[in-house]
Amino acid sequence: MSNTTNTEANTAATGSTALPAQNRGRGGAALAAEARAAGLLDAGAILPAGTTDRDDADTLTARTYTHTALGDRPVVRLVPGTLGEAEDLALEFLGLARTAEAPIVGQVRRETLGFPAWALVNDPANGHHALALVKDIERLGRQAKTRAGAAKEGFDELGTRLGRAVPHFLPTYYEQVARLFLHAENATYAASFFGKAREAERVHGLVVDEDRQRAVFLEFALAGALTVKALRQYVRDLVARLAPADAWAQFRRLLVERCAAGMPPYAALPQDVRTLVKAAGLDRESAERELVADLIGSPGVVRAPASFWATYGSALTALARADASVRARLLGFFPETFSENGRDTDGESGWLALLADSGAEELLTVLPASSVSADAAVSPADWLARWEAYRRRNRATSGRSPRTLDLAARMTDRLRADGRPVELFQGRWQPTADLDLLDLFLASGVPVAEPDDGDTGRGHGRSNGFALGQWLADDEPGQRDLAAVAEHPGFRDLLRRNVGGLGDGRGQRLSDAGMAKVAAHPVLSVLLREWLTRCAEEYTAARGLPGLRIALNKLSPFRAVVADVAPEAARLLEEHDVVPLLVSTLRTGVFDELGWPALDETYTELAAEAATASRRANNRSQNVGVTGAWPALILSTQERAVVVGPEGVLLRHTLRLPPSTDQWRTPAFRFVDGELLVIWWEDGKQHGYWSHRPAEVFTVGGDQIPRWGRPTLTDEVSVPLPGGGSATGGKALHAGDTTLPPQRAVLADGTGHWREGHQGTERVWLEYDPVSGTHGRASLPAFLRSGVQDGTRLLAEHCQVLPLQPGLETTPFGTDGTVLGRWVRRTATEPGTAVPADGGRIVAGTPDGHTVALPFPLPDGATVVPLGALTLPGGSRPAVVLRHRSVEAHPADTVGTGGGLWSVGTDSSGGNDAAGTPYVPPAVYWHALRPRDEQGSATLRKLTEARAHELFDEVAAAVVRHLNAFRAVEEYTGPSSQEMSQEAVARILPEVSDVRLLAGVTAIVRNAVDRAVAVAQYLEPPVPAQPVTPRNTARTQGMFFDHEPEHGDDTTLRAATAWGAEKVRGSWYGGGSRWTAIRQILAVNHVLGGEPAFGPATPSKVPFTPVDGWQRDEYTVPGESLAWTPLLDKLPELAYRAASEATSAEHRAGLLVLLEALAAGPLADPVGTVRRVELVEPLDAATPGRTGRPEAVHRLGQVLRKGPRTVVVLANHGRNSRDDAARWLALDHD
């Protein structure tokens, strides 16, 4: 399906519907040809002579000149016919004579006579005055771009000189200067000099060529240099110098030409028109109808201001009722601004009312008299699709529109008769459909286009398909029961997914009250029951603990209603035992059974050093950097670097960076032939040295390292060469080189090399010579060719072949003794052919002949890349796949359902599923992993359910003991929950002797316990709510949580104050409206006035020590809001804007709400002082047992008091500073 924007709709309509007067006797082909000719002329094209009879087209002549100095050689110039005489005179001044003939050779855009051409044509006797200025004008014109002020002064001086001698040349002179400034993209000076031209006409009482002046006005209007002030002055000048009827005729023609060229009518046009019409003694209604008839077909009318539609609505209605082409035109566009108050919904309702009153609506509702529509150009289905796109032009969703629903109900017979599906799913970034409209059409038998999968949230679509949260909250009349949507098989599934999406937090998440509303809805409650039950079935079908977590996360937002709406779902959750999943996970094997001893030890050692260095450096965060040097890894801190190979540490090096090096920049490394290259940025250049000659610092050429940060480590690697050096995708890098070759992904099989390349948009592997750095044809290594199969496509971007290296012989992915890697292919069907009965498959094969196959995509819609089977001690070989940057393990017999057994992130600590491994490298480095504890793994392979239950119970008991001990004392100093749990696992599984494997098993068991506890808590009846009082509710929802004044929402305030440098700032990308600014302002005024805060309590873990008489309120003010404090210095300007008629009615109302809130307390009181301050809080990293970067304390909303002084913390200013302290924006009042 296609999405139609308002701009696209208006553009299309403009090209197909001309002015009513121009439609007579002209077919569509003629209009299209005329439009094409106009577009070519606008672009500067030369058309064949006689192509168009447009008024703005001019002939192009070939004029031949001779000069005595040139002998028989003529000079031929192509000159527009209008300018021909001026060109002849100008060249005659230079001694060139024109021959008699000037044949017409084409057509071009008509140009107005400028300067000096106009002077030469109209007053050749004084033409020398004009020609004498040409060189100065050209010189100043060159300055206009870079030295606009100096150029302006020079042009003013020339104008003064010209005015003394030939003042009647001034208008065209100033117009030419204005053109030069337009060419220099200075519209301000251009408008100024255009005004000087008109002023010269008035001051010197010059005779005005009305046609020429109108053309000039149109020229500068299209260039954006004609102000409304100049246009209104033109009206006054016309009245002063012409008869009233002639003045009206000239002005009307300018208006029509201006709008036809795409310029919108200006706001004061109705007053100017009535002034001229009244002076001319014409019937106002007739004159206005004639003007509207000329303007309605122009492209500029689309952007007409609201005043135009308000004034000429009745004239347009009368005109449309009398002329079918006008009715059709009204269906061809949607106005950008229709309502005086600026509210989109009011403008939309007003436009639909105009269509009904004018009769244009009948083209959408009345059945055609015959099988062929009377006006085939008007398609009700297309119009409605464009209308729905128009309603979403400034917002993600359109909201309920009773007028649209009423019109749609009247259109149903016509839409059924036409049989054309209506495309209701509209929106560029979030394609959604109006639920009420969809339900109406489905109930009425109107065909509706089903959305693409990407528009509805299947897989990874951008949108949920319906704005269901907003639909539930919308109190406009017209809400339907959605029974028809629920009865349609395709839309029922989509609506069910959207009901589930109410809990996903993407702008639609509902409160418990909102959930109760869904549960009470006759249709949505059924769909919610189905969705909850399916989620519960996913929970019970999970193959591992991650699947439990994912399913329960989906269910958790519906806790308040699950028991009542879906008792079957609650029963499934309650009866499901997690211990069998714990058994299958441990029997299959966990990641921590494999390890890289040298990497584990070195990373732990350097992490401890980095933490110590962080505390010494005022808590500025430092961590361990990791750089690839396959099959080795380079670990680094700010003091040293260690290269770790598969079999041990290869190099330790203390960094010798100069003291002047920016400490915020990260050095880069390369490791080749046993030597380390250290690279850093300094003074805009790359510097480096090799570890065996650290004193020899050189400028590093070639490829550049990142200036800031360190790139993410991936599976794309360079390959060591047998004779020394490293194949990087360019020329090989050798120890001692001072130039970095480019980095590209490389393959090698011991006999050849390939690097990544592209053929069109397809990624391919190109044969490559590391010695010269050149590449040849596209081909594949023999191992990858073995994966090619009919009916499938090899996914070259996911394939990998690397030569076997020392220390990798026991790779857990398998090898044939020569290469490592994988080929990956997936099912590929020809366009138009059916997918195989068993669905698409994606398969990976490794050199040892083992393959792993999964559905493509997975049942949950995700696309993963299989990496192969991971060999674990004891013979287990789970299938591992890459999902984004995480590696998941699935049972060997997986069919893609039930999720994975465990998941570890790469290039990071692996998380709870790799708790014993300090750093998990990308999968290409897993070839170096080896078993940690063969006996411990063998025990896990034979784990019984009875022993697993014992593990589960003992760890659960350890968690409870720790919790009770922690609560029993004010400051707990005993063993942690993790330590107590690990002691319990060690007691039950004494065979597991490796401490890292023990930590990993403990984390898995603890995860199972956590899942069981989470389900038990989920199924507990919610705690009864406190009595509903403003103060009690504010304890959870914040002060003034129920204050939602009309026009006081954040969106309105942000727009109403967007006129200056100081404005309400911030963004909100969720659905619905928010009132954060108004609520926070009221709360701040409340506490600054001496009253206590009554929002949520200050978190118990936020420390506060009374010092020097300062105290803290027990409760908080709202801590999340738009940034409104800069407006405190702009209160007079706010008041002026609120009283100005230039401000829209909606924005005036919003400013009044804002001013009333500010005036409700000390914020706007001249008595007392309010200061914006920044509070700085050094972070404490010395807490025992804490490592890494210290966390900032959450102080938002706190109220601090000392005597008459009150400080309110409003916003977090971050911690991006050298001292790494937390910074807070606060207001300080006394």
C-alpha positions, 0 to 999 in steps of 0.5 A, a space after each residue: 500500500 502507499 502512503 499519501 501525504 497532504 503535499 502529494 495529494 495537493 500536487 497531484 490535484 493541482 496538475 489535474 484540475 485547472 482554473 474553471 475558465 481554462 477547462 472549457 474545450 481542453 482535454 486532459 492531454 492538452 492540460 498535461 502538455 501545458 503543465 509539462 511546458 510550464 515546468 520546462 520553462 520554469 527550469 530554464 529550458 528552451 522549447 521549440 517555437 510555437 510549443 505553448 501560447 502561455 502569457 509568460 512565454 517569450 520567443 527566442 531570437 537569433 540576432 546577428 551582429 557585425 563589427 569592423 574589427 571582426 571583418 567577416 566574422 559575425 557575432 550571434 546572440 540568442 536573445 528573448 524577443 522582449 529584450 531584443 531591442 535593448 540588446 541591439 542598443 547596448 551592442 550598438 553602444 559598443 560599435 556592433 551593428 545588427 543585420 536585418 533578420 532575427 529569426 525565431 529559434 525557440 521559446 523561453 520564459 519571458 523576462 522583464 526589461 531590467 537595467 540598463 536594458 529598460 533605459 536603453 529602450 525607453 530613453 536611448 538619448 540618456 542611455 549612456 548614464 545607465 551604461 556608465 554604471 554597468 561596471 560598478 554594478 557588476 563589481 558591487 554585485 560580486 561583493 553582495 554575497 560576502 560583503 553585503 553591507 559594503 555592497 548596499 552602501 555602494 548601490 545606495 551611492 550609485 542610486 543617489 548619483 543616478 537620481 540627480 541626472 535621470 530619476 526615471 531610471 531609478 525604479 529599474 536600477 533598484 530592481 536590478 540591484 534587488 535581483 543581484 541580492 536575490 542571486 546572493 541569497 539575501 532576501 532582506 536587502 532584495 526586498 529593501 531595494 524593491 521597496 526603494 524602486 516603488 518609493 522612487 516612483 512615488 517621490 519623483 511622480 514617475 509614469 508607471 507602466 502597469 503591465 511591467 510593474 505587475 510583472 515585476 511584482 510577480 517576479 519578486 513575489 515568486 522569489 520571496 522578496 515581496 513583503 505583505 507591506 509592499 503588496 498592500 502599498 501597491 494597492 494604495 498606489 493603484 488607487 492613487 494613480 488609476 481609475 477605480 475599475 482599472 486599479 481593481 483589474 490590475 490588482 486582480 490580475 496580479 493576485 491571480 498570476 501570483 497564486 497561479 505561480 504557487 504563492 498563497 493569498 495573504 492574510 489581509 487580502 479580503 480587506 484590500 479586495 473589498 477596498 478596491 471593489 467598493 471604490 470601483 462601484 462593483 457588486 461585492 458578491 459578484 466580484 468576490 465570486 469571480 475572484 474566487 473562481 480565478 483563484 480556486 484552481 491555482 496551486 497557491 490556494 492550498 496554503 491560503 490563510 484561514 481568513 481567506 476561507 472565512 471570508 470567501 466561504 459563502 462565495 465559494 459555496 455558491 460558485 461550487 453549486 453552479 460549477 461542477 469543475 469547482 466541486 471537483 477541484 474542492 475534492 482535489 486538495 486539502 487546505 493547510 490552514 482552515 480554522 481561525 483558532 489553529 486547531 487541526 480538528 476544527 479545521 477538518 470539521 470546517 472543511 467537511 462542512 464546506 464540502 457538504 454545503 457546496 455540493 462537492 460531497 455529492 461526488 463522493 456519496 451519490 451513485 453514478 447514473 451509469 456504470 461509468 462515473 459522471 466524473 471518473 477523476 473523482 474516486 471516493 476511495 482515493 479521496 478518503 485515503 488522502 483525507 485520512 493521510 491529511 488528518 495525520 499530517 501533524 500528528 501520529 494519529 488522527 483522533 476520532 472525527 464525528 464529521 468524518 464518520 458521518 460522511 463515511 456513513 453516507 459514502 458506504 453505498 457509493 464505495 460498495 458500488 465502486 468496489 475499490 478497496 479503501 486504504 485506511 492505514 495511513 501515516 508516514 512513520 506510524 501507519 495506523 487506521 481509524 478504528 471507528 472508520 474501519 469498523 463502520 466499513 467492515 460492518 457496511 460491506 465496504 472493501 478495505 485494503 489490508 495493510 502490509 505486514 510492515 505496517 501492522 507490527 508483524 515481525 519488526 514493523 514500526 507501528 501497532 496498526 491502531 492507536 488503541 490507547 488513544 481510541 480508548 481515551 477519546 471522549 468524542 462521540 461516535 465510538 463504535 463497538 468494534 464487533 465488525 473488526 473482531 469478526 474479520 479474520 485478518 483484522 481480528 488478529 491485528 486488533 488482538 495484537 494491538 490489545 496486547 500492545 497496550 502493555 508494551 510501553 510505546 506510548 499506549 501503556 494504560 493505567 490500571 483504570 485503563 486496563 479495567 476499561 478494556 476488561 469491561 469492553 464487550 469485544 476488547 475483553 474477549 480479544 484480551 482473554 485470547 491474547 493473555 491465554 496465548 502468552 500464558 501458553 508461550 510461557 508454558 511452552 518455553 524451552 528455557 528460562 529466557 522464554 519465561 522472562 519474555 512471556 511474563 514481561 508481556 503479561 505483567 502490565 495486565 496483572 490487575 485484570 488477568 484473573 478476571 479476564 483470563 482465568 485460564 491464563 492464570 491457571 496455566 501460570 500457576 500450575 507451571 513448574 520451572 524446575 524441568 526447564 532448569 534441568 534441561 538447561 543444565 543438562 544441555 549446558 551453560 556458557 560458563 562451562 567454556 572459558 579462555 583462562 588467559 583472557 579471564 585472568 587478564 581482564 579481571 586484573 585490568 578491570 581491578 586496575 581500572 576501578 582503582 584508577 577511577 577512584 584516584 581520578 575523581 571518579 572519572 570512569 575508566 574501563 578495560 578496552 578490547 581490540 581485535 587482533 584475531 586470534 588474539 585480543 588486545 586488552 588495555 587501560 590508560 596505563 598499559 596494554 596486554 595481548 592475550 592469545 589462545 594459549 596465553 599472554 603474548 605481550 605486556 606493554 606499558 603505554 608511553 603516551 605523551 602527557 599532552 594527549 587528551 585524556 578523553 580520547 581513546 588510543 587504538 592498537 594493532 598487533 602484528 608479528 609479535 609487535 604492538 602498534 599504539 596510535 593516538 590523536 594529537 593536534 589533529 594528527 594521528 601519532 603512533 609508535 611500535 612497542 619494540 621502539 617506543 621512543 620513535 614516534 611517527 605520524 601515522 598515515 593511511 586509514 584513520 582511527 576514530 577520534 572519539 571512543 572505541 569501535 564495537 568489536 565484531 566478527 569481522 577480522 584481519 588474518 595473520 599471514 604465514 610469512 609475517 604481516 596481517 591481511 586487513 583487506 588492503 595491503 598487508 600490515 607489517 611490524 614497523 609500517 607507518 601507514 595503516 591499510 584500510 580495514 575490511 572483512 577478510 576470508 582465508 582458507 590457507 591457499 587464497 584470500 578474499 575481501 568483502 566487496 559489492 556488486 551493486 547492492 549485493 555483498 560479495 567476496 573478491 579474490 584478494 592479494 594481501 601483498 599488493 592490496 589489489 583485488 580480482 573477480 568475485 568468487 568463493 572459497 571451496 568450503 563456502 562453495 560446498 554450502 551452495 544448494 539448489 533452491 537456496 541462497 548463500 548468505 555471503 555476508 554471514 559466511 566466514 572461512 579462516 585458517 586454523 591457528 595454533 591453539 584453536 585445534 579444539 574449537 567448540 564449533 568444529 574443524 576439519 583440521 585446516 579451516 574454521 568458520 561456517 557457511 549460511 544459506 536460506 530457502 530462496 523461492 523464485 518470485 511468484 512461487 510458493 514457499 515450501 510446505 515446511 516454510 523457509 529455513 536457514 541453515 549453517 554448516 561447519 567444516 566438521 560436516 555438522 549442520 544446524 537448521 532453523 525456521 526463517 523467520 522464527 515463529 516470533 517474527 525474528 530473523 537470526 543467523 545460525 553460527 553452528 553447533 557449540 560443543 560442550 563437555 559431555 557431548 552436548 551440542 546446542 545450536 547457537 544463533 546470533 540475534 543482533 549482538 547476542 548469542 543464543 543457545 537452542 536445544 539441538 532438536 529446536 524447531 524455533 519455538 519456545 525461545 532459547 536456553 540462554 543468551 549472552 551479550 558479546 563484546 561485554 560482560 555476558 550478563 546473568 547467563 554468563 555470570 562466571 565470565 568477566 568478558 564475552 568476546 564476539 563469536 569468532 573468538 570463541 574458537 579459543 574457548 576450552 572446557 573449564 571443569 570436565 567433571 563438573 560438566 559431566 555432573 550437569 549432563 546427568 543432573 536428575 530432577 530430584 537434585 534440581 529440585 534440591 538446588 532450586 529449594 536451597 537457593 530459594 531458601 538462601 535468598 529468603 535468609 538473606 532478605 530476612 537478615 538484611 531487613 533485621 538490621 539497620 546496616 547489613 554487613 553479612 554475605 551477599 545474596 549471591 554468596 549465600 546462593 553460591 554456597 548452597 549450590 556448592 553444597 548440592 553440587 560438590 563435583 563442580 570445582 571451578 569457581 567460574 562454572 560454579 558462579 555460572 550455575 548459581 546464576 542460572 538457578 537463581 534465575 529460575 528462582 526469580 522466575 518462580 517468584 515473579 509468577 507468584 507475585 504476578 498472581 497475587 491479588 493486587 493490594 487494595 487501593 487507598 481511598 481516592 483522595 487528591 492527596 493519597 493519589 498524589 503520593 503515587 501519581 505526583 502533585 496536581 496529577 489531575 490538573 489538565 486545563 484545556 490549552 495547557 498541555 505541553 504540546 500547546 505551550 511548546 508551540 505558543 512559546 516558540 517565537 523567541 530564543 527562550 521558550 519551553 523546550 523538550 520533547 514527548 514522543 508518546 501518544 496522548 497529551 501531557 501536562 508536565 510543565 503546568 503541573 510542575 509550575 503549580 507544584 513549585 509555586 506551592 512549595 516556594 510559598 511555604 507549603 510542604 510537597 505532597 507528591 511521591 515520597 523521597 526514595 529510602 535509598 536517597 541519602 540526606 544528612 542535615 547540615 548547617 540547618 538544611 532540612 528536606 521535605 518528606 515528599 517530592 514535587 514532579 521531577 519530569 517536565 519540559 524546560 520552562 524556567 528560561 521563561 521566568 525572565 520573559 514574563 512581559 513578553 509572554 503577557 504581550 503575546 497573550 494579548 496580541 491579535 497576531 497570536 492564534 486563539 489557541 496559543 493565546 489561551 495556552 499563554 493565559 494558562 501558563 501565566 496564571 500558573 506562574 502567577 499562582 505563587 512566588 515565581 511571578 511575585 516581585 517580593 522575594 528572589 528566585 534564582 536558577 542554580 546548578 547543584 553539584 554533587 561529587 559522587 561517592 565511589 568509595 562504598 565497600 564492594 562497589 566497583 566501576 562507575 558510581 551511580 548518581 543519586 536520584 534527587 529529582 523533585 526534592 525540596 530543601 529548606 533552611 529558614 526562609 530559603 527553599 531550593 527545589 530540584 527540577 532537572 538532571 543536568 547530567 555528569 559529562 564533566 571532568 570531575 564526574 560529579 552529578 549536576 542538578 538544575 534547581 530553583 532557589 527562593 528566599 
